[in-house]
Amino acid sequence: MIGPLELLIVLLIVVVLFSSKKLPDVMGDLGKAASRFKQGLKGKDESGDPPERKP
């Protein structure tokens, strides 16, 4: 089981690696990727229409 100390250490490493300037950009890109993934699971493309199925 992962405890709070381990999570704190991982968070500290992420902040050091990406610095505070890049971190918001990385989190924004991660949010966009998650949103697109959810749309893909629903079967919608970027226009909001369901994709055409080939027979």
Rosetta blueprint (number, residue, H / E / L):
1 M L
2 I L
3 G L
4 P H
5 L H
6 E H
7 L H
8 L H
9 I H
10 V H
11 L H
12 L H
13 I H
14 V H
15 V H
16 V H
17 L H
18 F H
19 S H
20 S H
21 K H
22 K H
23 L H
24 P H
25 D H
26 V H
27 M H
28 G H
29 D H
30 L H
31 G H
32 K H
33 A H
34 A H
35 S H
36 R H
37 F H
38 K H
39 Q H
40 G H
41 L H
42 K H
43 G L
44 K L
45 D L
46 E L
47 S L
48 G L
49 D L
50 P L
51 P L
52 E L
53 R L
54 K L
55 P L
